[in-house]
Structures are given as structure tokens and as C-alpha cells.
Amino acid sequence: MQALANNIAATMIRTGPLFAVAREAEASEPLIREAFDAARRDTIAASRRMWRGLERDGLIGSGIDVDWVADTTALLGAADTYLLIRTAMGWDQQQLAAWLSRTWLYFATNPEPAAVVHP
């Protein structure tokens, strides 16, 4: 998880400025909007593949709601979320990687809280 978090954080730091420009251009540029939307869907699909693979290989705790965790962590690791983190938190690459790793490890080892209601 730490290696993945490090790689994603490095990618976000390098490509964050491009994400910011693309996000602003989405409103007036249909091709950019379509590409950015496709990237968002790809992020969610990749997260689902990863978490289902971890479940299949017995690498996450029992009782984990894999679909919920996959969708939640996809949103937390998304480019849109990074842009918010960059603006609101001002985190550097190391801080982002530490947060991603800690968050994913938490989700991998803790069953879904009973109070959570699925939409």
C-alpha cells in the first residue's frame, strides 16, 4: 500500500497543474470534459479491480465491504480530490502519500462501520 501511495502521490504532484487546467476547461471544451470524465471512471474501475484482487488473494481483513471500500478509496485518490487537497491542505508529496497509505490500510483492515448506510 505504501508503494502504491508513493507512486500515486508522485503522479498527482507532477500532473496536478494539468488537472487544474483540464478542470477549468471542462466547462467549455467537450473533448476535455469527455476525457476527464473517462479518467474519473477509469480511476473507479482500477480501484475496484485492485480491491477485488486483494480480497481474492486474502490480503484484506474479513468482513470488508469491498465494493464500498473500492468506491470510497477511488474518490479519495482521484484527481479532483487531489486538487481540493492541494488547495485546502497545501500538502506536499510526502504528506499526501502518508495520508493515502494510512487511509487505505485502515480500509483494508477495518470492516465497514455498522452505522454506514449505502445510497
C-alpha positions as CSV (number, residue, x, y, z in Angstrom):
1,M,0.0,0.0,0.0
2,Q,2.8,2.4,0.8
3,A,4.5,1.9,-2.6
4,L,1.2,2.5,-4.3
5,A,0.5,5.6,-2.2
6,N,4.0,6.9,-3.0
7,N,3.5,6.4,-6.7
8,I,0.1,8.0,-6.8
9,A,1.3,11.0,-4.7
10,A,4.2,11.5,-7.1
11,T,1.9,11.3,-10.1
12,M,-0.5,13.8,-8.5
13,I,2.2,16.3,-7.7
14,R,3.6,16.1,-11.3
15,T,0.3,16.2,-13.1
16,G,-1.7,18.4,-10.7
17,P,-1.3,21.6,-12.7
18,L,-2.5,19.8,-15.8
19,F,-5.6,18.5,-13.9
20,A,-6.3,22.0,-12.7
21,V,-6.2,23.4,-16.3
22,A,-8.3,20.5,-17.6
23,R,-10.9,21.0,-14.9
24,E,-11.3,24.7,-15.8
25,A,-11.5,23.8,-19.5
26,E,-14.2,21.2,-18.9
27,A,-17.0,23.8,-18.9
28,S,-16.3,25.0,-22.5
29,E,-14.4,22.1,-24.1
30,P,-16.4,19.0,-24.7
31,L,-13.4,16.8,-25.7
32,I,-11.6,17.7,-22.5
33,R,-14.7,17.1,-20.4
34,E,-15.2,13.7,-22.0
35,A,-11.5,12.8,-21.5
36,F,-11.5,13.9,-17.8
37,D,-14.8,12.1,-17.2
38,A,-13.3,8.9,-18.8
39,A,-10.3,9.3,-16.5
40,R,-12.6,9.5,-13.5
41,R,-14.4,6.3,-14.5
42,D,-11.1,4.6,-15.1
43,T,-10.0,5.6,-11.6
44,I,-13.0,3.9,-10.1
45,A,-12.7,0.8,-12.3
46,A,-9.0,0.4,-11.3
47,S,-9.8,0.8,-7.7
48,R,-12.5,-1.9,-7.9
49,R,-10.0,-4.3,-9.7
50,M,-7.4,-3.6,-7.0
51,W,-9.6,-4.2,-4.0
52,R,-11.3,-7.2,-5.5
53,G,-7.9,-8.7,-6.3
54,L,-6.8,-8.0,-2.7
55,E,-9.9,-9.8,-1.5
56,R,-9.4,-12.7,-3.8
57,D,-5.8,-13.1,-2.7
58,G,-6.8,-12.9,1.0
59,L,-4.8,-9.7,1.6
60,I,-7.5,-7.7,3.3
61,G,-9.5,-8.3,6.5
62,S,-12.6,-10.4,6.6
63,G,-15.9,-8.6,6.7
64,I,-14.7,-5.7,4.5
65,D,-17.4,-4.4,2.2
66,V,-15.1,-4.4,-0.9
67,D,-17.4,-2.6,-3.3
68,W,-17.9,0.3,-0.8
69,V,-14.2,0.4,0.1
70,A,-13.2,0.4,-3.6
71,D,-15.6,3.2,-4.5
72,T,-14.7,5.3,-1.4
73,T,-10.9,4.9,-1.9
74,A,-11.2,5.7,-5.6
75,L,-12.8,9.0,-4.7
76,L,-10.2,9.7,-2.1
77,G,-7.4,9.0,-4.6
78,A,-9.0,10.9,-7.5
79,A,-7.5,13.9,-9.3
80,D,-10.5,16.0,-8.2
81,T,-9.8,15.1,-4.6
82,Y,-6.1,15.9,-5.1
83,L,-6.9,19.4,-6.4
84,L,-9.0,20.0,-3.3
85,I,-6.2,18.7,-1.0
86,R,-3.7,20.9,-2.8
87,T,-5.8,24.0,-2.3
88,A,-7.3,23.3,1.1
89,M,-4.5,21.5,2.8
90,G,-1.4,22.5,0.9
91,W,0.2,19.1,1.4
92,D,3.4,18.1,-0.2
93,Q,4.1,14.7,-1.9
94,Q,5.2,13.0,1.4
95,Q,2.1,14.2,3.3
96,L,-0.2,13.1,0.5
97,A,1.5,9.7,0.3
98,A,1.3,9.2,4.1
99,W,-2.4,10.1,4.1
100,L,-3.3,7.8,1.2
101,S,-1.3,4.9,2.7
102,R,-2.9,5.3,6.2
103,T,-6.4,5.7,4.7
104,W,-6.1,2.6,2.5
105,L,-4.6,0.5,5.3
106,Y,-7.4,1.5,7.5
107,F,-10.0,0.5,4.9
108,A,-8.1,-2.8,4.3
109,T,-8.2,-3.8,7.9
110,N,-11.4,-2.5,9.4
111,P,-14.9,-3.8,8.5
112,E,-17.5,-1.3,7.5
113,P,-18.9,0.6,10.5
114,A,-22.5,-0.6,11.3
115,A,-23.8,2.9,11.1
116,V,-22.9,3.4,7.4
117,V,-25.9,3.3,5.1
118,H,-25.4,2.7,1.4
119,P,-27.1,5.0,-1.0
